[in-house]
């Protein structure tokens, strides 16, 4: 059980790190029950940015696009 929790945390961290490297400020990725919630600090994102986020999250978490929810949170 501890190994599974560590694997989930590593996937979340890998996705967050790569999103941050691509210019998304303070991303938060939460993987639960085969679904991924992604919180991005932005007022809006383009279709290209949305596709880029989905691609990164799919690769790092192995969750298909229909299991990914992107939420925008503008903290500025």
Residue, then its C-alpha position, 0 to 999 in steps of 0.5 A: x500500500x505504501x509503495x502504491x502511494x509513493x508511486x502516485x506521489x511520484x507521478x503527480x510530482x513528475x507531471x507538476x515539475x514538467x508543467x512548471x518547466x513548460x511555463x505554467x506557474x504553481x501547477x497542482x496535480x492530484x491523481x485519485x482513482x484513475x482520474x487526474x485533477x490539474x489546477x493551473x494558475x491562469x485566468x485562461x489558457x489556449x486550446x494549444x496550452x490545454x492540449x499540452x497540459x493533457x499530453x504531459x499529464x497523460x504521459x506522466x500519469x498514464x490516465x487518458x484525456x477523458x480522465x483529466x480535469x483542468x481547473x483554472x485558478x487565477x491568483x493574481 
